[in-house]
Amino acid sequence: MPPRITKKWTAAEVDPAVIEGFGLVIDGLLGLEPAVDDDGIPAPIPLELSTGAKRVWTAFYNRHAVAQRDLEGDLAAAFAKLEEAAARLALVVHLTRWAGGDPTADPQVVDEQSMRAGVTLAEWFKGEVVRVYRILGETDGDRDRRRLVEWIRQRGGETTVRDLQRGPRQYRAGDAAEAALADLVKRGFGYWVSAPPGKTGGQPARVFRLATLATGDRTPINPRNNEVVSPSPVSPSQKTLAMTTAAPPPPEGGDTTRVVL
């Protein structure tokens, strides 16, 4: 499951303009009608891709092919299904923009803006697939470390031994909390820092702080030697995947093509 987020009460209400706009989108999408073939059977309507959209799609397709090349088993099957996801999602985004009254959204041509949105969504789904399969393949120790990292992240990304002893039950006895944090440091999930004494003085506190990638990836990184460390075993192909999805290359050339509504 995704990392837990603490709920916070809010008295905020949805702006009436947002509700009206949402209704406009729904009405517009429901009003779309398929084409009809010579036999009177509903048929799909092909939409063109703009030159910019084709460039973005081509770059995604090639990047995805590199990431998929060495995958095996269930992960390979999942990635095969995601190959066309960017184009399908771009179509959904584009027609939603059109239905919502966006004057720049030509209903006959999917543009670069919509394709970039589709690629962004597809890349997110790819990351979720990898995360879920890692969880399914993790050991008891992997699971405990992942949950501990999530617990620390929910509290701002750092904790002391004493704070952890007051947290999850499994760390309350003996030196379990310190041993668990030391294990995270050893595996590159974080590092120790010294916090200055409080207003009443005393010894500096030792604080464990998470180290994460600047891209926002939740895979820990060792600050001493820049080695990426995962809470569960990662195959070479998954490491390649992480590199190819973390920093997409700029789009490369292409011509127009079509997606089907």
Secondary structure as the mmCIF struct_conf table of DSSP 4:
data_model
#
loop_
_struct_conf.conf_type_id
_struct_conf.id
_struct_conf.beg_label_comp_id
_struct_conf.beg_label_asym_id
_struct_conf.beg_label_seq_id
_struct_conf.end_label_comp_id
_struct_conf.end_label_asym_id
_struct_conf.end_label_seq_id
HELX_LH_PP_P HELX_LH_PP_P1 PRO A 2 ARG A 4
HELX_RH_AL_P HELX_RH_AL_P1 PRO A 16 LEU A 30
TURN_TY1_P TURN_TY1_P1 GLY A 31 GLY A 31
STRN STRN1 ALA A 35 VAL A 36
TURN_TY1_P TURN_TY1_P2 ASP A 38 ASP A 39
BEND BEND1 GLY A 40 GLY A 40
STRN STRN2 PRO A 42 ALA A 43
STRN STRN3 PRO A 46 LEU A 49
HELX_RH_AL_P HELX_RH_AL_P2 THR A 51 GLN A 68
TURN_TY1_P TURN_TY1_P3 ARG A 69 ASP A 70
HELX_RH_AL_P HELX_RH_AL_P3 GLY A 73 LEU A 82
TURN_TY1_P TURN_TY1_P4 GLU A 83 GLU A 84
HELX_RH_AL_P HELX_RH_AL_P4 ALA A 85 ALA A 99
TURN_TY1_P TURN_TY1_P5 GLY A 100 GLY A 101
TURN_TY1_P TURN_TY1_P6 PRO A 103 THR A 104
TURN_TY1_P TURN_TY1_P7 PRO A 107 GLN A 108
STRN STRN4 VAL A 109 VAL A 110
HELX_RH_AL_P HELX_RH_AL_P5 GLU A 112 LEU A 136
TURN_TY1_P TURN_TY1_P8 GLY A 137 GLY A 137
HELX_RH_AL_P HELX_RH_AL_P6 ASP A 140 GLN A 154
TURN_TY1_P TURN_TY1_P9 ARG A 155 GLY A 156
BEND BEND2 GLY A 157 GLY A 157
STRN STRN5 GLU A 158 THR A 160
HELX_RH_AL_P HELX_RH_AL_P7 VAL A 161 GLN A 165
TURN_TY1_P TURN_TY1_P10 ARG A 166 ARG A 166
BEND BEND3 GLY A 167 PRO A 168
HELX_RH_3T_P HELX_RH_3T_P1 ARG A 169 TYR A 171
BEND BEND4 ARG A 172 ALA A 173
TURN_TY1_P TURN_TY1_P11 GLY A 174 ASP A 175
HELX_RH_AL_P HELX_RH_AL_P8 ALA A 176 LYS A 186
TURN_TY1_P TURN_TY1_P12 ARG A 187 GLY A 188
BEND BEND5 PHE A 189 PHE A 189
STRN STRN6 GLY A 190 ALA A 195
HELX_LH_PP_P HELX_LH_PP_P2 PRO A 196 PRO A 197
STRN STRN7 GLY A 198 GLY A 198
TURN_TY1_P TURN_TY1_P13 LYS A 199 THR A 200
STRN STRN8 GLY A 201 GLY A 201
BEND BEND6 GLN A 203 GLN A 203
HELX_LH_PP_P HELX_LH_PP_P3 PRO A 204 PRO A 204
STRN STRN9 ALA A 205 LEU A 210
STRN STRN10 THR A 212 THR A 212
TURN_TY1_P TURN_TY1_P14 ALA A 214 THR A 215
BEND BEND7 THR A 219 THR A 219
STRN STRN11 PRO A 220 ILE A 221
TURN_TY1_P TURN_TY1_P15 PRO A 223 ASN A 225
STRN STRN12 VAL A 228 VAL A 228
BEND BEND8 PRO A 231 SER A 232
HELX_RH_AL_P HELX_RH_AL_P9 PRO A 236 ALA A 246
BEND BEND9 ALA A 247 ALA A 247
HELX_LH_PP_P HELX_LH_PP_P4 PRO A 248 PRO A 251
STRN STRN13 ARG A 258 VAL A 260
#
